């Protein structure tokens, strides 16, 4: 685990202030990292070693704190968190940095945001890495209303829903704005049509832990896309797959193939 927090900068878009970091090799191929629900750029990408892994491999490593998360602004209206709205934030960061095209890598909710960004701006997305979300992208990942309820409960002690307890504890650990997160979980669950997944013809890697009970099959999602491959991350659940060394090695190998064209 690498705990060296990079220097964050900020930009404004859609009336909100967003925090981000821009690290690694400034002349390297850019990788834009989009974190998952209730996480942050640090928690998802710095602490598990992704910034070091990609930076050491010569990439320009950029990560945003999504709206409602980390050091970015936190609206409390669920409509502010529709995935195409959050995708526009990510593309606005590329605009801010003057980057015409980047590899997009998202985990869980960040994978959904990445897909919406690629659908709206295919010419801006060189490749997609989708972690922690398989066929749940199109078919749904179960009932998440209890997570919103858990986030708004007076204390963790009164939360009985297992997944709700997990996310409430995680939100407390990261000192998150729980009202903003509840709005986010209610607003960001739009599904992607299977026909839309088929439109994404850039190279894609879909990685899901074999013990992940949220994401759904990566193989089924990859089968919908012309240039996608699936990766099973052995023995990892939804929370632990993101930093797994098998996942990191697969992503580096995938990016090498993308570079070869």
N, C-alpha and C positions, 0 to 999 in steps of 0.2 A: 504494500500500500504506500502510495506517494502522497504526502500531506502538504507539499509545498504549494501553497495557494498562489496562482499567478496574479498579476496586476489586472484589475478589471477597468474597463472604460465604459462609456455610456453613449447612447444615441436616442433620439426621440422619433417616434412613429405613431400615427393614429392617436395623437394626444397623450401618449404614455412615454415614460422613460424606461429604457431597457439597459440592463447591465450585460456585458459580454467580455470575453477575453480573446486575444489574437496573439497566439504564441507559435513556437516552432520556427521553421525556416521561412522567412518572409518571401523568399523566391520559390518555395516549394509548392506542389500542387495543393490547393486549398481543400480542407475537409471541414464541413460545418456540422457540428455535433448538436443534437436537439434532445434534451433530457426528458425523462418520464414524469408522470404525475407525482406530485408531492416531493419531487427531488429538486436538485439545482445543478448548475454546470459543475460546481465543485464536487458534489456528492456523486454524480453520475460518471463524471469524466476525469476529474483530477485524482480524487482519493483512490479509485480502483486502478489507476495507472495508465489510463488511455492517453492522457496528454503526453506523458513520458514515452509511451510506446510509439505513438504516431510521430511525435517530435523527433525522437531518435532515428526514425526511419526516413526523415527528411521532409515531412509534410508540414504545411502551414495549418495549424490547428486552431480552429475558431469555435467558440461555444457561447450560446446565448442562455441567459436566465429567462425562461418563458414568462409571459405575463402571469401574475399571480404567484410567482415563485422567486426565491432567492432575493436579490437586490433590485429586481425590476418592480415596476408599479403593479398594484394589486387591486384591480376593479372587483366589485362585489356583485356584478350583474352577470348571470349565467350566459347571456347572449354574447358577452364579450369574449367568450372562450370557445366559440364554434371553431372546429379544426381548420377551416379555410381562413378564418381571421388570424389564428395563431401561425398558420403557414405564411401569411402575408408578412408577419413580423420577421420571420426568418429570411425571406427574400429581401425585405427592407434592410436587413443587416448586410447582406451581400451588396446591395446598392450603396449603402453607407461606406463600405470598404472598397468600392470600385471593382468588385469581383464579378466577372461575367458568367462564370461557370464553376461549380464546385461539386465535389463528392458530398452527398448528404448521408448522415448516419444518425438514426434516431432509435431510442429505446422506449418500448411500450407506447405510452401516449405520444412520445417523440417520433416513433415509427409512423403512427397515424398522421401526425403533422407533416412528416417528410413526404408521405404519399400525396397528401393534398397539395403540398408545394410543388411536387413533380407533375401532378395533373394540370395545375394552373400555369406552370412555367417549365415545360419539358426541356426547353433550350438552355435552361440555367443549371440543370442537374446532370452531371456527368455519369454518376452511378448512385445507387441506393444501397445502404446497409440498413436492414430492418431487424432490430433485436427485440426479443420479448413480445412479439406479436405475430402470430401466424394467421390461420384462416379466421380467427376472431376479428381480423380487419374487415371482413365482409359479412361474417355471420353473427358477430356480437360476442361478448365475453361474459355474459350473465348479468344479473341484476346488481347495479352499482348504487342504487338509491340508499341501501344500508350504509355504504361508505360515507355518503354525504351526511346521513343522520349521525353516524359515529363521530364525524368531525365536529358537528355542532352540539354534541352531547355535553352536559355540564362537566363531566369528567370521564376519564378512561374507565374508572371503576364500574360505571353503569352500562358500559358497552358489552353486549353479549355476542354480537355477530363476529365470527372469527376473522373474516377478512377486514371487517370494519375496525376491529381492535388492532390489527396489523398496521393499517394505514393511519389510524389515530396515533398510535405509538410512534410511528415514523414521522408524522407531522410534528409531534411534540419534540422529538429528538432533533429535528432540523429547525425548530423554533419558527414554524411556518404560520402564516395568517390563515387560520382554519376556515374562516368565513369565505375568503377568496378561494380556497381549495374546494370547499363545498360547491360554490358556484361553478368552478372549473369542471368538477366531475359531473355536474348536471348538464353542462353546456357542450362538452367536448366529445360526446360519444357517438357522433354521426358515423354511420357505416359507409364503406366504399362499395359501390356496385361491382360485381364481378366483371362486368363488361368494361368498367373503367380501369380495373387492375390490368386487363388485357391490353390497354392502350399504352402502358408504361413499358417502352421497348428499350430503355437503357439497361446496362448490366445491373443485376441486383443479387444481393446475398441476404437470406432470411435465416437468422439464428435464434433458436428457442431451446431453453433448457429441457432436458428429458423429464424433469420433475415439475415443470411449470404447469400449474393447473388453471392458468388464466388465459394464456396466449392462443391456444389452438395449434393445429398442425402446421409447421412451416412448409412441409412438402405439398400440402393441398394449396397453400397460397402461391408457392412457387410455380405450381402447375398452371396457374391462371395467367402467368406472365411469360412473354416470349424469350426473355434472356435472364431468367432467375434461377438460382440454385439454393437448395435448402441445407441447413446445418443443424444437426442435433448437438447440443452442448451437454456432454454426459454428466448425469448426476446433479444437475443444478436446477433450483427452483427459480421463480420469477425474480426474487430479490437478489440472488447470488450469481445468476448467469452473466450479468453485465460485465463483471471484471474477470471472467474466467480466461485462463491462458489459451485454451483451445479456441475460444471465440477470437481472441486477439490474433493468434497465429493465422486463423482462417481469413480474417479481415486483411491482414498484411498480404497474404498470398492472393486474395481477390483483387486488391488494389494493384498489385504487380501485373495481374492479367489484364486489368482495365487499361493500364498504361501501355501495354503491348498492343492494345486495340483489337 
